[in-house]
Amino acid sequence: MTLLQQCRIWYKNKEFQRIVNAMEALPFENWTPALAGMLEKARNGLKEEMEKDVLEGTGLFTGQILLSEPRWDKQKLIRRLGSEWGLKARERPNQQSDSLLFFVRNTILSVCLISSPVPDGQAEHAAASNYLWPEAEERIRTHTARIFVGAMGDDASLLDRGRLLVEVLASCCDQENALGVFVNGTVYETRLYETLAKLILLNRLPVDNWIWFSFFHDAGGVSCYTRGMRAFGKEELEAIHCGEKSSEARELVFRIAAHVLQNNIVFHGGEVIHDADGRRYAVSRGEGIFSQQETIRIFRIPDEQTSPDE
């Protein structure tokens, strides 16, 4: 019986950990795309079993490059990974033409060409939310295929997996038929995504590649909320009526998100935080206003009123 056949039996019996153990013991040069796919399915099975104990979506680092045509230049991607990021990817003798699988810093990186568009109009709906790229929805409506990228590996830190995902996605942006980057519930313009990713080369966190900042305007002011924190095991952030302008609210939430990710901060609720201008904000936990999941909610504390001099 081959290892793949055994893994299929274990998967059918929901013995996911046995698949993970077997794959971790197998030398990487003996991996095949089918075995890597089985490992990913097993990890997903384990995550489903543990979702009561951890935030749903933790460690899920995936993204897609939307393509105008169902083709890619794999060798160009391999060269770009090496020249731009120092990532050594190579084709294996038994690797299919539509996939690339390689191992970096305890992380399995899987890249696969899918010759069909994102189903059910999901990409178009996501593109419509990109306020930085008004033409996004129209631009990617013509996509006919995509490159799917995943970063897996429980032995690597969440931050490192997140960086590697960004590096591979940014390298894929160089494909001549790339239209946009579908990640974090929106679609990024390829050149912008590449530019933002270069912060990694300066030893800075690519927060804007990881997190999308959305806004809600009403009579109370501007609110800002995130999409992407859960991949790092953190609740999404919601800053309620924390600015008169979108730029003010975004700056506040960006700084908090970066601080949480950089320093692995956990908010329990009841904290008071300050911005650079000394304004105070109360932190609470609860069901999200803009999300059905539990979030970290941030409210401005009004400045203390002082009595006028007599």
Secondary structure, DSSP 8 states (H G I E B T S, - for coil): --HHHHHHHHHHTT-HHHHHHHHHHS-GGG--HHHHHHHHHHHHHHHHHHTTTS-TTTT-EEEEEEESSS---HHHHHHHHHHHH-------TT--TTEEEEEETTEEEEEEEESS--GGGHHHHHHTT-TT-TTHHHHHTT--EEEEEEEE-TTS-HHHHHHHHHHHHHHHTTSTTEEEEEETTEEE-HHHHHHHHGGGGGT---HHHH-EEEEEEETTEEEEEEESGGGGT---EEEEEEESSHHHHHHHHHHHHHHHHHHT----S--EEE-TT--EEEEEEEE-SSSSSEEEEEEE----------
